[in-house]
Amino acid sequence: MNQKTTHILLVEDEVAHAELIRRAFDTHTGPVTLHVVSNLREARASLAATPPSLIIADLRLPDGDGVELLPADGTPLNYPVIIMTSHGHEQVAVEAMKAGALDYVVKSEDTLAQMPRIAERALREWGYITERKQTEKALRESEERFRRIFADGPLGMGVVNEDLRLMNVNATLCAMIGYSEEELLSRTIPEFLHPDDYGREAPLTKELFRGEIPSFTIEQRFLKKNGETIWGRMTASTICDADGKVLYGLAMIEDITEGKRAEEALRASQTHLAEAQRIAHLGSWNWHIADNTLTWSDELYRIFDLDPETTPITFERFLDHVYLDDRAYVMEQIQSAVDEREARPPIEYRVVRPDGTIRTVRSEGVLSLGRNGAPVRLFGTTQDITERKRLVREILEISSREQRRIGQDLHDELGQLLTGINFRVVELENDLRQKNQPETDDAAEIGELVKEAVKQTGALARGLNPVSLEAGGLKTALTTLTRSIEQIYEIPCTLTCPAPLLIEDNETATHVYRIAQEALNNAIKYSKASRLEVSLVQAEATTTLTVRDNGIGIPNLGVQNEGMGMRNMRYRASMIHGSFDVHRGEQGGTVVSCQFTTNRAG
């Protein structure tokens, strides 16, 4: 280990003495630098430039006395000073030591040769003095801090004996329980405790004063002078002497009444939240991504019909209860949220309870990112919407049946009536023409209007019931839809639908048709497209509807800001347990897609 270099300033005007001291230090083995000056002026200049480790100064110098290097105002020295003189006078030595010199040396050939040892002794003693002063200063500062904390601290504090009898108290404790200092002294802390909490601290106090525990903390209720009850957190420790013997105890009491009230309010809020979740069939979850831990609320366990005591939830166990056909979709949505570092739209999927019952749920989550932008946790809610889906499905079925009935009535009754009227008008026109009556042209015009009414009635009937009941009805309906768009809006609109394509459920086919119809209407209204494409492709049990345009592209508004048409398409996709997506095309424009499982039993 490298030794620290000692820097010594030698103030000596006699060249011979200075040389003897220099030789002595030259033969010294320790790392020492010796700077020699001959008067006070040079010494002060050296001190200003580089403070030394030690000063060795002659008492008598050409421009004054060496003791003048010592501060006259009592300012503490940062280095020791040794005073040398050629003549030993006791009074001179006393004055030098009183002025602050650490040592006094009478010059002789022997003492000058021993100066390195004298310097070592002085530096060693100076180290002891400095260490003692620092210890004393730290002790004074510690005592002062304790006094300030005790007197002005935010905690109620009291010095107690082994019986917890108060021997000293601060103003905070007096204000906390409403007693004066005189009323508190010589009374014990247990005297102010609530009867239900009395004595709980006694065993801990005995262990504390026996030295078996360093401290203890306990929460108890205290009775104020006015009878009011407050909650306090008392921490007790000991004050020991230098040998570690316990002298007193120190009790610090924090008023936690407001915290306890907040805890009670929180418990009540949690109870209300749990009850609200039960009523709404809405559970909450929290997935910590890094350590793959998942927590559920009680209601979510009830939705899945699982017991939290016997079946602690994990991410893998959650996936096991997701309906097999929906599992890949759920995983895809979760992975997309993590990869894209943003929450996905709410998703609907089916879960299987232990008894085999299938329920439909709706999950919505929020992604939390860490400081480095990496996903930390995904948390949100899951609601059992089985009954709501059933009711909505029934309403839609009733609505669809009513639309089909109205469409059929329009076709069978109004259409037939208009057709009959048209025949009569034609007969009237022929009769008037044979009689060469001027009303012939009016009758012909009426006939054309009736024909248009028949045509519009047929179109309205088909609009109310676009998909026929046969398996290939969806393809036929989409063909009619794309052709009508080309005719009305003069925009090329193509349909790609390889045959055969089997969608046996008419309700599913109707939802798919409405999604395509809404997507095309949006493209016509907003995209400024010059080309529209519709495709319906079936691969094994999965069918994908895609509507694509070459317009300006859809803005990224987020699910919360979607319009009614977009929400309607998304909801219809959920009704057939399908996925729905809208995004910009790679070469511009907008792509709307819906993927669903075919041959599904409703």
C-alpha positions in Angstrom: 0.0 0.0 0.0 1.3 3.5 -0.9 2.0 5.6 2.2 0.7 9.2 2.2 3.4 11.8 1.7 4.0 14.1 4.7 4.6 17.8 3.7 6.6 19.6 6.3 7.2 23.4 6.2 10.5 24.3 8.0 10.9 27.9 9.0 14.6 28.4 10.0 16.8 31.4 9.3 20.0 29.7 10.5 21.4 27.8 7.5 23.4 25.3 9.5 20.4 24.3 11.6 18.3 24.0 8.5 20.9 21.8 6.8 21.1 19.5 9.8 17.4 19.0 9.8 17.4 18.4 6.0 20.0 15.7 6.4 18.1 14.1 9.2 15.0 13.8 7.0 17.1 12.7 4.0 18.0 9.6 6.0 14.4 9.1 7.1 12.7 6.1 5.4 9.1 7.6 5.2 7.8 9.6 2.3 8.4 13.2 3.3 8.8 16.5 1.5 10.6 19.3 3.3 10.1 22.9 2.2 12.5 25.3 3.9 11.9 29.1 4.3 13.9 31.6 6.3 11.3 34.1 7.5 7.6 34.7 8.4 6.8 36.4 5.0 8.0 33.4 3.0 6.2 31.0 5.5 2.9 32.8 5.1 3.2 32.7 1.3 3.9 29.0 1.4 0.9 28.4 3.7 -1.3 30.3 1.3 -0.1 28.2 -1.6 0.0 24.7 -0.1 -1.2 23.9 3.5 1.4 21.6 5.1 1.0 18.5 7.2 3.3 20.0 9.9 5.1 23.2 10.6 8.5 23.3 12.4 9.3 26.9 13.1 12.2 28.7 14.9 11.0 30.9 17.7 13.2 33.9 16.7 13.1 34.9 13.0 14.4 38.0 11.2 10.9 39.5 10.8 9.2 38.2 14.0 8.5 35.2 16.2 7.6 31.8 15.0 4.5 31.7 17.3 3.0 34.4 15.0 2.2 31.6 12.6 -0.3 30.5 15.2 -3.8 32.1 14.9 -4.2 34.8 17.6 -8.1 34.7 17.5 -8.4 31.1 18.5 -9.2 29.8 15.0 -8.7 26.0 14.9 -5.5 24.9 13.3 -5.6 22.4 10.4 -2.0 21.2 11.1 0.3 20.9 14.1 3.1 23.4 14.9 6.4 22.6 16.6 8.4 25.6 18.0 12.2 25.5 18.2 14.5 27.7 20.2 18.2 27.8 20.9 17.7 28.6 24.6 15.3 26.6 26.9 13.1 28.9 28.9 10.1 27.5 30.7 8.1 30.6 30.4 8.7 30.7 26.6 7.6 27.1 26.3 4.4 27.8 28.3 3.6 30.8 26.1 4.2 28.8 22.9 2.0 26.0 24.1 -0.7 28.4 25.2 -0.6 30.0 21.7 -1.4 26.6 20.2 1.9 24.9 19.5 1.7 21.2 19.8 5.4 20.8 21.0 8.4 22.8 22.1 12.0 21.8 21.2 15.3 23.2 22.5 17.8 23.1 19.7 20.8 20.9 20.0 22.7 18.7 17.6 21.0 15.7 19.0 17.4 17.1 18.9 18.0 18.3 15.3 19.1 14.9 14.3 16.0 13.4 16.0 13.7 15.8 14.3 12.1 13.1 12.0 11.1 11.1 15.1 9.8 14.2 16.9 7.8 15.1 13.8 6.3 11.5 13.6 5.3 11.7 17.3 3.7 15.2 16.7 1.7 13.9 13.7 0.6 10.8 15.6 -0.6 12.9 18.5 -2.2 15.4 16.2 -4.1 12.5 14.6 -5.4 11.4 18.0 -6.4 15.0 18.8 -8.2 15.4 15.5 -10.0 12.1 15.8 -11.1 13.0 19.4 -12.3 16.4 18.2 -14.3 14.9 15.4 -15.8 12.3 17.7 -16.8 15.0 20.2 -18.2 17.1 17.4 -20.2 14.2 16.0 -21.5 13.4 19.5 -22.5 17.1 20.1 -24.2 17.2 16.7 -26.0 13.9 17.4 -27.2 15.1 20.8 -28.3 18.3 19.2 -30.2 16.5 16.5 -31.9 14.3 19.1 -32.8 17.3 21.2 -34.3 19.0 18.1 -36.1 15.9 17.0 -37.4 15.2 20.5 -38.5 18.8 21.1 -39.8 19.7 17.6 -40.4 16.4 15.8 -43.7 15.4 14.3 -44.0 12.3 16.6 -45.1 12.2 20.1 -42.1 11.2 22.1 -41.4 10.2 25.7 -38.5 8.9 27.8 -39.8 6.0 30.0 -38.6 3.6 32.5 -39.2 -0.1 32.5 -42.8 0.4 33.7 -43.4 2.8 30.7 -43.6 5.6 33.2 -43.0 8.9 31.5 -39.9 10.8 32.7 -39.7 13.3 29.8 -42.2 14.3 27.1 -42.2 16.6 24.1 -44.9 19.1 23.1 -46.2 16.9 20.3 -47.2 14.1 22.7 -48.9 16.7 24.9 -50.9 18.0 22.0 -51.6 14.5 20.7 -53.5 13.3 23.8 -54.5 16.7 25.2 -52.5 16.7 28.5 -50.0 19.2 29.8 -46.4 18.2 30.4 -47.0 18.3 34.2 -50.0 16.0 33.9 -48.1 13.5 31.8 -44.9 13.2 33.9 -44.8 10.4 36.4 -47.8 8.7 34.7 -47.5 5.6 32.6 -48.3 5.2 28.9 -50.8 2.3 29.6 -52.9 4.7 31.6 -53.9 6.4 28.4 -54.7 3.3 26.4 -58.1 2.2 25.3 -59.4 -0.6 27.7 -59.6 -3.1 24.8 -55.9 -2.5 24.0 -54.6 -2.4 27.6 -51.7 -4.7 28.4 -50.9 -5.8 24.8 -47.5 -4.0 25.0 -46.5 -5.5 28.4 -44.7 -8.7 27.2 -42.8 -6.8 24.5 -41.7 -4.1 27.0 -40.2 -6.8 29.3 -38.3 -8.4 26.4 -37.1 -4.9 25.3 -35.6 -4.0 28.7 -34.1 -7.4 29.1 -32.2 -6.7 25.8 -33.9 -9.6 24.0 -35.3 -7.4 21.3 -33.8 -4.1 20.0 -37.3 -2.5 19.5 -40.9 -3.2 18.9 -43.8 -1.5 17.2 -47.5 -1.8 18.1 -50.7 -0.2 17.0 -53.1 0.8 19.8 -55.9 3.1 20.6 -55.3 6.0 23.0 -57.8 8.0 25.0 -57.4 11.7 24.9 -58.2 13.9 27.9 -61.5 14.9 26.3 -62.5 11.3 25.9 -61.9 11.1 22.2 -60.2 7.9 20.9 -57.3 8.1 18.5 -55.1 5.4 16.9 -51.4 5.5 17.5 -48.4 3.5 16.2 -46.0 3.2 19.1 -42.3 2.3 18.4 -40.3 1.6 21.6 -36.5 1.3 21.8 -33.8 1.7 24.5 -31.2 4.3 25.5 -28.1 2.5 26.7 -24.8 3.6 28.4 -21.4 3.0 26.9 -21.3 -0.5 28.2 -24.7 -1.4 26.6 -26.6 -1.3 29.8 -30.2 -0.2 29.3 -30.9 3.1 31.1 -34.2 4.2 29.7 -36.8 3.4 27.1 -37.8 5.8 24.3 -41.4 5.6 23.1 -42.3 7.3 19.8 -46.0 7.5 19.0 -47.4 8.4 15.6 -51.0 9.5 15.2 -52.4 7.2 12.6 -56.1 8.0 13.1 -56.6 9.4 9.6 -54.8 6.4 8.1 -57.1 4.0 10.0 -60.1 5.9 8.8 -58.8 5.7 5.3 -58.2 1.9 5.7 -61.8 1.5 6.9 -63.1 3.6 4.0 -61.0 1.5 1.6 -62.3 -1.7 3.1 -65.8 -0.4 2.7 -65.0 0.7 -0.9 -63.6 -2.7 -1.7 -66.8 -4.3 -0.3 -68.9 -2.0 -2.4 -66.7 -2.7 -5.5 -67.0 -6.4 -5.0 -70.8 -6.1 -4.6 -70.9 -4.0 -7.8 -68.8 -6.5 -9.7 -71.1 -9.3 -8.5 -74.2 -7.4 -9.7 -72.7 -6.5 -13.0 -71.0 -9.8 -13.5 -67.8 -7.8 -14.0 -64.5 -9.1 -12.7 -61.1 -7.5 -12.7 -57.6 -9.0 -13.5 -54.0 -8.0 -13.3 -51.2 -9.8 -15.3 -47.6 -9.0 -14.4 -45.8 -9.8 -17.6 -42.2 -10.1 -16.3 -42.8 -12.8 -13.8 -46.0 -14.2 -15.5 -48.2 -13.8 -12.4 -52.0 -13.3 -12.8 -54.4 -12.2 -10.1 -58.2 -12.2 -10.3 -61.0 -10.6 -8.3 -63.5 -12.8 -6.6 -66.2 -12.1 -9.2 -63.9 -13.2 -12.0 -63.5 -16.5 -10.2 -67.3 -16.8 -10.0 -67.6 -16.1 -13.7 -65.3 -19.0 -14.5 -66.9 -21.0 -11.7 -63.5 -21.6 -10.0 -62.5 -21.7 -6.4 -59.6 -19.3 -5.6 -58.6 -21.5 -2.6 -58.3 -24.7 -4.5 -57.6 -23.4 -8.0 -55.1 -20.5 -7.9 -55.1 -18.9 -11.3 -52.2 -18.8 -13.7 -52.0 -17.5 -17.2 -51.8 -21.0 -18.6 -54.8 -22.2 -16.5 -56.8 -19.2 -17.8 -56.0 -20.3 -21.4 -57.1 -23.8 -20.6 -60.6 -22.4 -19.9 -60.9 -20.4 -23.1 -63.0 -22.2 -25.7 -60.8 -24.1 -28.0 -61.9 -22.4 -31.2 -61.3 -19.0 -29.6 -58.0 -19.7 -27.9 -55.8 -18.7 -30.9 -57.7 -15.5 -31.3 -57.3 -14.5 -27.6 -53.6 -15.3 -27.7 -53.2 -13.3 -30.9 -54.9 -10.2 -29.3 -52.8 -10.5 -26.1 -49.5 -10.9 -28.0 -50.4 -8.0 -30.3 -51.0 -5.7 -27.3 -47.6 -6.7 -25.8 -45.7 -6.5 -29.1 -47.3 -3.2 -30.2 -47.0 -1.8 -26.7 -50.6 -0.5 -26.7 -53.9 -1.9 -25.6 -56.1 -3.7 -28.2 -59.9 -3.1 -28.6 -62.2 -5.0 -26.3 -62.5 -8.7 -27.4 -65.3 -11.2 -26.9 -64.7 -14.9 -26.6 -66.1 -18.0 -25.0 -64.9 -19.7 -21.9 -65.7 -23.2 -20.6 -66.5 -23.8 -17.0 -65.5 -27.0 -15.2 -69.0 -28.5 -15.7 -68.7 -27.9 -19.4 -71.0 -24.9 -19.5 -70.0 -22.3 -22.1 -70.2 -18.6 -21.3 -69.4 -15.6 -23.4 -67.3 -12.9 -21.9 -66.0 -9.5 -23.0 -62.5 -8.4 -21.9 -60.9 -5.0 -22.0 -57.4 -4.1 -20.8 -54.9 -1.4 -20.3 -51.1 -1.9 -20.9 -48.7 -0.4 -18.5 -45.1 0.4 -19.7 -41.9 0.7 -17.6 -39.4 3.5 -17.7 -37.6 1.9 -20.6 -40.9 1.6 -22.6 -41.1 -2.2 -22.1 -44.5 -3.7 -21.2 -44.8 -4.3 -17.5 -48.3 -5.4 -16.9 -51.7 -5.8 -18.5 -54.7 -5.2 -16.4 -58.4 -4.7 -17.0 -61.9 -6.2 -16.7 -63.8 -9.2 -17.9 -67.6 -9.2 -18.0 -70.0 -12.2 -18.4 -72.2 -11.1 -21.3 -73.8 -14.4 -22.0 -77.3 -13.3 -21.0 -76.9 -10.0 -22.8 -75.7 -11.8 -26.0 -78.7 -14.1 -25.7 -81.1 -11.2 -25.4 -79.5 -9.2 -28.2 -79.5 -12.3 -30.4 -83.2 -12.8 -29.7 -83.9 -9.1 -30.5 -81.9 -9.4 -33.7 -83.7 -12.6 -34.6 -87.0 -10.9 -34.0 -85.9 -7.9 -36.0 -84.7 -10.1 -38.8 -87.9 -12.1 -38.9 -89.9 -8.9 -38.9 -87.8 -7.5 -41.7 -88.2 -10.7 -43.7 -92.0 -10.6 -43.0 -92.2 -7.0 -44.2 -90.1 -7.8 -47.2 -92.2 -10.8 -48.0 -95.4 -8.7 -47.5 -94.0 -6.0 -49.8 -93.2 -8.6 -52.4 -96.4 -10.7 -52.1 -99.0 -8.1 -51.3 -97.9 -4.6 -52.3 -95.9 -5.9 -55.2 -98.8 -8.1 -56.4 -101.2 -5.2 -55.9 -99.0 -2.8 -57.9 -98.6 -5.4 -60.6 -102.4 -5.7 -60.8 -102.7 -1.9 -61.0 -100.2 -1.9 -63.8 -102.3 -4.4 -65.8 -105.4 -2.3 -65.3 -103.5 0.9 -66.3 -102.2 -0.9 -69.5 -105.8 -1.9 -70.3 -107.0 1.7 -69.7 -104.2 3.0 -71.9 -105.1 0.6 -74.7 -108.8 1.5 -74.4 -108.1 5.2 -74.5 -105.8 4.8 -77.4 -108.4 2.9 -79.4 -110.9 5.7 -78.7 -108.2 8.3 -79.6 -108.7 10.1 -76.3 -106.3 12.9 -75.2 -105.8 11.2 -71.8 -103.9 8.3 -73.5 -100.5 9.8 -72.8 -101.4 10.5 -69.1 -102.4 6.8 -68.7 -99.1 5.7 -70.3 -97.2 7.9 -67.8 -99.1 6.5 -64.9 -98.3 3.0 -66.2 -94.5 3.9 -66.2 -94.8 5.2 -62.7 -96.5 2.0 -61.5 -93.8 -0.1 -63.2 -91.1 2.0 -61.3 -93.1 1.5 -58.1 -93.1 -2.3 -58.7 -89.3 -2.2 -59.3 -88.6 -0.2 -56.2 -90.9 -2.4 -54.1 -88.9 -5.4 -55.2 -85.6 -3.7 -54.4 -86.9 -2.7 -51.0 -88.1 -6.2 -50.3 -84.7 -7.6 -51.3 -83.0 -5.0 -49.0 -85.1 -6.2 -46.1 -84.3 -9.8 -46.8 -81.1 -9.8 -48.8 -79.9 -13.4 -48.1 -82.1 -16.2 -49.2 -82.4 -19.3 -47.0 -80.4 -21.6 -49.3 -76.7 -22.3 -48.6 -75.4 -20.3 -51.5 -77.7 -17.3 -50.7 -74.8 -15.1 -49.4 -72.8 -15.3 -52.6 -75.9 -14.4 -54.6 -76.7 -11.4 -52.3 -73.1 -10.1 -52.5 -73.2 -10.4 -56.3 -76.4 -8.4 -56.4 -74.9 -5.8 -54.0 -71.7 -5.3 -56.0 -73.6 -5.0 -59.3 -76.0 -2.4 -57.9 -73.1 -0.3 -56.6 -71.5 -0.4 -60.1 -74.8 0.7 -61.7 -75.7 3.4 -59.2 -72.3 4.9 -58.4 -70.5 4.0 -61.6 -67.5 2.7 -59.5 -66.0 -0.7 -60.5 -66.9 -3.1 -57.7 -65.7 -6.8 -58.1 -66.6 -9.9 -56.1 -64.2 -12.8 -55.6 -66.0 -15.8 -54.2 -64.7 -19.3 -55.2 -67.4 -21.9 -55.4 -68.6 -23.9 -53.6 -68.9 -21.7 -50.4 -71.2 -23.2 -47.7 -72.6 -21.0 -44.9 -75.6 -22.9 -43.7 -76.6 -20.5 -40.9 -78.8 -17.8 -42.5 -78.3 -15.5 -39.4 -74.5 -15.7 -39.8 -74.8 -15.0 -43.6 -77.0 -12.0 -42.9 -74.5 -10.5 -40.5 -71.7 -11.0 -43.0 -73.8 -9.4 -45.7 -74.5 -6.3 -43.5 -70.8 -6.0 -42.7 -69.9 -6.0 -46.4 -72.8 -3.5 -47.1 -71.6 -1.1 -44.4 -68.0 -1.3 -45.5 -68.9 -0.5 -49.1 -71.1 2.4 -48.1 -68.3 3.9 -46.0 -65.8 3.5 -48.9 -68.3 5.3 -51.2 -69.0 8.1 -48.8 -65.5 8.8 -47.4 -62.6 7.1 -49.3 -62.8 8.9 -52.7 -62.0 5.5 -54.2 -62.1 4.6 -57.9 -62.1 0.8 -57.3 -63.8 -1.5 -54.8 -63.1 -5.1 -54.2 -65.0 -7.7 -52.2 -63.7 -11.2 -51.5 -65.3 -14.1 -49.6 -62.8 -17.0 -49.2 -63.3 -20.2 -47.2 -60.4 -22.3 -46.0 -61.5 -25.4 -44.1 -63.8 -24.2 -41.3 -62.7 -20.5 -41.5 -64.2 -18.0 -43.8 -62.8 -14.5 -44.4 -64.7 -11.5 -45.7 -62.5 -8.7 -47.1 -63.6 -5.3 -48.4 -60.8 -3.3 -50.0 -60.7 0.2 -51.7 -57.9 2.3 -53.3 -59.0 5.5 -51.6 -57.3 8.0 -49.2 -57.2 5.5 -46.4 -58.8 5.5 -43.0 -57.4 7.7 -40.2 -56.1 6.0 -37.0 -58.8 7.3 -34.6 -58.8 4.4 -32.1 -61.7 2.2 -31.1 -63.1 4.9 -28.7 -63.6 7.4 -31.5 -65.1 5.1 -34.1 -68.4 6.1 -35.7 -71.7 4.2 -35.5 -71.1 2.3 -38.8 -67.7 1.0 -37.6 -69.1 0.0 -34.3 -72.0 -1.7 -36.0 -69.7 -3.8 -38.1 -67.5 -4.7 -35.1 -70.6 -5.7 -33.1 -72.0 -7.9 -35.9 -68.6 -9.7 -36.1 -68.8 -10.4 -32.4 -72.3 -11.8 -32.8 -70.9 -14.5 -35.0 -67.9 -15.0 -32.7 -65.7 -13.5 -35.5 -62.7 -11.2 -35.4 -62.9 -7.7 -37.0 -60.1 -5.5 -38.3 -59.7 -2.2 -40.1 -56.4 -0.9 -41.3 -54.6 1.0 -44.1 -53.6 -1.1 -47.1 -50.0 -1.6 -47.9 -50.4 0.3 -51.2 -53.0 2.8 -49.8 -56.7 2.7 -49.3 -58.5 0.9 -46.5 -58.9 -2.9 -45.8 -61.9 -4.1 -43.7 -61.8 -7.8 -42.8 -64.0 -10.2 -40.8 -62.9 -13.7 -40.0 -65.3 -16.3 -38.6 -65.8 -20.0 -38.3 -68.4 -21.5 -40.6 -70.9 -24.3 -39.9 -71.3 -22.8 -36.4 -74.5 -23.6 -34.6 -75.5 -20.0 -33.8 
